[in-house]
Amino acid sequence: MTVQDETTVERGLLLTDAAAAKVKALLDQEGRDDLALRVAVQPGGCSGLRYQLFFDERSLDGDVVKEFGGVKVVTDRMSAPYLGGATVDFVDTIEKQGFTIDNPNATGSCACGDSFS
């Protein structure tokens, strides 16, 4: 990854309306309003880095917190530079259903789309 300009990093991670609605529906199903969607980058996968999306009640030192459509989205300080300007979306088509991440910082990805470099 190359160093991004300050505007991209400051803009941080974005959540589309469709993704926010799906996350909100999942949280409503769980009956929890104390959870945030945590988006992280971890080593692993075919291309070197892997995305992780999960619900989390923790607040870690250095977390970047944003809110989209009533959904709190949290990114840890180590993952934030890799996710600056990335967009999380939710697709529901006949071919595919699930969350997708469009990341301008990724220079390559594996065929399955689970990891990037």
N, C-alpha and C positions, 0 to 999 in steps of 0.2 A: 504494500500500500504506500502510496505517496502521500506526503503531507498535504492536506486540504487547506484551502484558504479559510480564514476566520469566519467568513459568512456561512459557509457550508457547515462547519462544526457547530457554530452558534445556533443555526437553524435546527440542528439535531434531527432526531427521528420523527417522521410524520406518520400518522395513522389516518387512513381514508375513512369516510363516513361509513362505508360498508363494513370495514374491519371493526370500527368502534361499535357499530350496532351488533355485530356478532359477539364481540367480547362482552358487551353489556347483557346480551341474552344469556350467555354462558354463566355470567356472574349471578344473574337473576335466578337461573336454574339451581345454582348452588345455594342460593339464599344468603349470600355473603356480600356485604358492601365494604368490607375492610381490606379487600384484596386489590392489588394492582397487577397489571400485565407487565411482567419483567421481560425485556428483550435483551439478550446477551450474546456475545461472541465468545466461543471457546475453541481451543485447539482441537483438531480432529477432522474427520471426513477425508474424502479423496483429494481435495484441493488445499487442505491445510487448516481451514477455519470453518466452524459450523455455527449456525444460528441456533439459539435456544429461546423459546417463547413459553412462559409458564406463569401461573398465578402465584403471587408472593405477598406475604403480609409483612415481610421484613423491610426495614429502612436501613440501608448501608451508608457508611460515611462516603461522601462524594457522589451519591446518586444524582442523576439528572432526572427530574420529574416534570412531566408535561401532562396536560389533560386534553382529551378529545372526546366530545360528545358525552361527557359525564364519566368517562373512563380514564383512570389514572394509569399512565405509562411510565415505567421506570427503566432507566439504563444505568448500569454501573460505570464508574469513571474509567475503567480500563476498556470497556466496550464502546463507549461514546465516540471516540475518534474513528472507529471502523464503521459506525452507523450514521455519521453526520450526513444529512441529506437523503438518507434511505427512506423509502416509503413502504409501510406494511399495508397490504390490502387483503381482502377476503373475496375469493371467487367461488361461485356456485353455478357451474355449468354442467352439461351432460358429460363432458370429458374430464372435468377436474373439480374438486371441492376442497377448499382449505385456504390457509393463510399463505400469502406470497410476499417476498421481500424484493423490492427493486432497489439495488444498492449501487450508486455511482462510484463507490470506492472499490468495488470488486473488479479485479482485472481479469478474472477467469473463474469458471465454476465447473463442477462435475456434471455428468450427463443427467444424474437424478435431481440435481438442483439443491441438494441438501447442504453442500459446502461451497466455499469460495476461497479465492486467494487475492 
